[in-house]
Amino acid sequence: MTRIFVVDDSPFIRKAILRIFSEQPEMQVVGTAQSGEEALERLPATRPHVVTLDVEMPGMGGLATLREIQRRYTGLPVILLSVHTREAAETTLDAISAGAVDFIDKSRLNVMDFDQLSRELVAKIDLWGQGPHAYCWDRAVPPTPSQRAAEGAGAIPPVCWSSYDLCVIGASTGGPPALQQIVSHTSQDFPLPIAVVQHMPVGFTRPFAERLDSLGRMRVQEATDFNTLQPGRLLLARAGAHLIIE
């Protein structure tokens, strides 16, 4: 049973999320809070496997709450609930850098694609609440996501780069922090162009590309019409559009 804690100052959003998980027999909402301060007080008693966290809240705020959660409970998966504005996108990307594992566009909770959003949220909870990502409250110092990745990584065999023309990456849940790691450790002399499709709401891919571009030596930008593929350069597909390469 995956235990979920919901943090949101909106009664409507809390009710909508409770409705989603009430229909999932393997998931249980063990607690809710309407502020960061209340969440931090209640987390030890409820011992959740995953936390959903509103980005914009009065008082402590979502970003500060996230940082404190990660300080106290390193590795506890936190999924953000955000809206698709430019300002919110920047805050969301700050939060991913601070340790959030993924995010959901919560403005879709009150529109016609509620069922699709429900499936997306359940899939994210299912991934981060079980298996190798599951948080263990009985372990004194849980490993960070990067430590878990290092523990599970084997030796990478040598690659004959001349056999390839393009590196393509497709990512959904868990993609943003993984892409940040890739870009942070890849230089501009990487021998192939890189094309990335990351499942994100409309309005998030441009600031995400700018964030990736600031992380390392590799040039990153959101794809536009008639971009030229170049070695050591990453093009991120624009949300809501196909990425076609000729």
C-alpha positions in Angstrom: 0.0 0.0 0.0 1.4 3.4 -1.1 0.9 6.0 1.6 0.4 9.6 0.3 0.4 13.0 2.1 -1.3 15.9 0.3 -0.2 19.5 1.0 -2.3 22.3 -0.6 -3.9 25.4 0.7 -6.9 24.9 -1.7 -9.8 22.8 -0.2 -11.0 22.1 -3.8 -7.6 20.7 -4.8 -7.3 18.6 -1.7 -10.8 17.2 -2.3 -10.0 16.5 -6.0 -6.8 14.6 -5.1 -8.6 12.6 -2.4 -11.2 11.6 -4.9 -8.5 10.4 -7.3 -6.8 8.2 -4.8 -10.1 6.9 -3.2 -10.5 4.9 -6.4 -7.1 3.3 -6.2 -7.1 0.2 -3.9 -3.3 0.2 -3.5 -3.0 3.8 -2.6 -4.1 5.6 0.6 -4.0 9.3 1.6 -2.7 9.2 5.1 -2.8 12.9 5.8 -3.4 16.4 4.4 -2.2 19.8 5.3 -3.1 23.3 4.1 0.3 24.9 4.8 4.0 23.9 4.8 4.2 24.4 8.6 1.3 22.0 9.2 2.8 19.4 6.8 6.2 19.4 8.6 4.4 18.9 11.9 2.3 16.0 10.7 4.7 14.1 8.4 6.5 12.0 11.1 3.2 10.6 12.5 1.8 9.8 9.1 5.0 8.3 7.6 4.0 8.7 3.9 5.8 7.1 0.9 5.1 10.1 -1.3 4.2 13.8 -0.8 2.2 16.0 -3.2 3.1 19.6 -2.6 1.5 22.8 -3.8 4.1 25.3 -5.1 2.3 28.5 -4.3 1.1 28.6 -0.7 0.9 31.4 1.9 3.3 31.4 4.8 6.2 29.1 4.4 5.6 28.5 0.7 6.1 25.3 -1.4 9.8 25.8 -2.2 10.8 26.4 1.4 8.7 23.5 2.5 10.3 21.2 0.0 13.8 22.2 1.1 12.9 21.5 4.7 11.4 18.2 3.9 14.6 17.2 2.0 16.7 18.4 4.9 14.8 16.3 7.4 13.8 13.3 5.3 16.4 13.0 2.5 15.1 11.1 -0.4 11.4 11.3 0.5 9.7 11.7 -3.0 7.9 15.0 -3.4 5.7 15.6 -6.5 4.8 19.3 -7.1 1.5 20.7 -8.0 2.0 23.8 -10.1 0.2 26.0 -12.7 1.4 26.7 -16.2 2.5 30.3 -15.9 6.0 31.6 -16.6 6.6 32.6 -13.0 5.2 29.3 -11.7 7.4 27.4 -14.2 10.6 29.1 -12.9 9.6 28.2 -9.3 8.8 24.6 -10.3 12.2 24.2 -11.9 13.9 25.7 -8.8 12.0 23.0 -6.8 13.2 20.2 -9.1 16.7 21.4 -8.5 16.0 21.4 -4.8 15.0 17.7 -4.9 11.4 17.4 -6.2 11.1 14.3 -8.3 8.3 15.5 -10.7 5.4 17.9 -11.1 1.8 18.1 -12.2 -0.1 21.0 -13.8 -2.8 21.4 -11.2 -4.8 23.8 -13.3 -6.1 20.8 -15.2 -7.9 19.5 -12.1 -10.9 21.7 -12.9 -11.1 21.2 -16.7 -12.4 18.5 -19.0 -9.2 16.3 -19.0 -9.6 15.4 -15.3 -9.5 11.6 -16.1 -6.3 12.0 -18.1 -4.7 14.0 -15.3 -5.9 11.4 -12.7 -4.1 8.6 -14.7 -0.9 10.8 -14.9 -0.9 11.5 -11.2 -1.5 7.9 -10.3 1.3 6.7 -12.6 3.7 9.1 -10.9 2.7 8.0 -7.4 3.0 4.4 -8.5 6.6 5.0 -9.7 7.9 7.0 -6.8 6.0 5.2 -4.0 7.2 1.6 -4.8 10.2 -0.5 -5.8 13.7 1.1 -5.8 12.3 4.6 -5.2 10.2 3.7 -2.1 11.1 5.7 1.0 11.9 3.7 4.1 11.0 5.5 7.4 12.8 2.9 9.4 16.2 3.6 7.7 18.2 6.2 9.6 19.7 8.0 6.6 18.0 7.1 3.3 20.1 7.5 0.2 19.5 10.4 -2.1 18.1 9.8 -5.6 21.6 10.3 -7.1 23.1 7.8 -4.7 20.4 5.2 -5.6 21.2 5.8 -9.3 24.9 5.3 -8.6 24.3 2.1 -6.7 22.3 0.6 -9.5 24.5 1.7 -12.4 26.9 -0.7 -14.0 29.9 -0.1 -16.1 29.1 1.7 -19.4 30.6 -0.1 -22.4 32.6 1.9 -24.9 30.6 3.4 -27.8 31.7 3.8 -31.4 30.2 7.2 -31.9 31.0 7.3 -35.6 28.3 4.6 -36.0 25.6 7.1 -35.0 24.2 10.4 -36.3 21.9 11.5 -33.5 21.2 10.9 -29.8 17.5 10.9 -29.0 16.1 10.9 -25.4 12.4 10.5 -24.5 11.4 11.2 -21.0 8.3 11.4 -18.8 8.0 10.9 -15.1 11.4 11.4 -13.5 12.8 13.0 -16.6 13.6 16.6 -15.5 16.1 15.6 -12.7 17.6 13.0 -15.0 18.1 15.5 -17.8 19.7 17.9 -15.4 22.2 15.2 -14.4 22.9 14.4 -18.1 23.5 18.1 -19.1 25.6 18.8 -16.0 28.0 16.0 -16.9 28.1 16.4 -20.7 30.4 18.9 -22.5 30.0 20.7 -25.7 32.5 18.4 -27.4 29.9 15.5 -27.2 30.2 14.1 -30.7 26.4 13.9 -31.5 23.5 16.3 -31.6 20.9 15.5 -28.9 17.1 15.7 -29.4 14.9 15.5 -26.3 11.2 15.0 -25.9 10.2 15.6 -22.3 6.5 15.2 -21.3 5.7 18.7 -19.8 2.7 21.0 -19.8 2.6 23.8 -22.4 4.7 26.8 -21.1 7.3 24.8 -19.2 9.7 23.6 -21.9 11.2 27.0 -22.7 12.2 27.9 -19.1 13.3 24.3 -18.6 15.6 24.6 -21.7 17.0 27.8 -20.3 17.6 26.1 -17.0 19.4 23.2 -18.6 21.5 25.6 -20.7 22.7 27.3 -17.5 23.9 24.1 -15.9 26.9 23.2 -18.0 29.0 23.7 -21.1 26.5 22.1 -23.5 24.2 24.5 -25.5 20.5 23.8 -24.9 17.5 25.5 -26.4 13.8 24.8 -27.0 13.4 23.6 -30.6 11.9 26.0 -33.2 11.2 25.5 -36.9 14.2 24.8 -39.0 16.8 24.4 -36.3 20.0 22.8 -37.5 21.3 19.7 -35.6 24.8 20.2 -34.3 27.2 18.0 -32.3 27.3 18.9 -28.6 24.0 20.8 -28.8 20.7 19.7 -27.3 17.3 20.6 -28.7 14.2 20.2 -26.4 10.9 19.7 -28.1 8.3 22.3 -27.4 5.4 21.1 -25.3 2.3 20.4 -27.3 4.2 20.0 -30.6 5.7 17.1 -32.5 9.5 17.1 -33.0 10.1 16.1 -36.6 13.7 15.6 -37.8 14.6 15.4 -41.5 
